[in-house]
Amino acid sequence: MILSTELHEVILDFIQDWEKGTIKETEELQHRFDEMSRLSRQLNEQTFVILGECPNG
């Protein structure tokens, strides 16, 4: 799956679950934010590599 599509789906799932009120525990909320952050970082890293502007060198 394309990383941007995966991130988009994770965000949409989060929003839908939040609106339904199915996310009740702080741990679940933290897990969702961690997953979105991880995917976002990976997408940013891939973008830097594609653009040839890798921040690590």
N, C-alpha and C positions, 0 to 999 in steps of 0.2 A: 504494500500500500504506500502511496505517496505520503511523505511525512506531513505536508501541509493539510492533506485530506484527513489524516489521522487526528491531527490537532483540532481541526474543525469539528470532527465528529465527537471528540472528547468534550469540547466546549459546549456543543449543542446538547449532548447527553447531560452535562452538568446543569445547564440552564433549565432543561425540561424537568430534571429531578428536583431542582431547587424550587421551581414553580409548583410542582405537585406536593412539595413538602416531604419528600421521601428521604432527604438528607437531614438527619436529626442529630447525629453525634459529631462532636468536634473532630474525632479521629477520621471519620469518613470525609469530612470537609477538608481536612489537612491532606488526606490521601489524594483527593481530586485536584487540589491546588498543586501538589507536588508533581502529579502526572502532567498537568498542563504546563508547568514550569520546565519540566524535563523535555517535553516535546518542543516547546518554544526555543529552548537553548539549542537543541539538536538542529532545528530548522535554521536558526541564526548561524550556527557553525557551517552548515551546508551552503548557505547563501554566501558567506565569506569565501569559502573555497571556490564556489562557482564564479564569483566575481574576481578571484585572484587577490583578495585583500585579507588573507588569513591573519587575524590579530596576533597569532603566536609566532610570526616570523615572516 
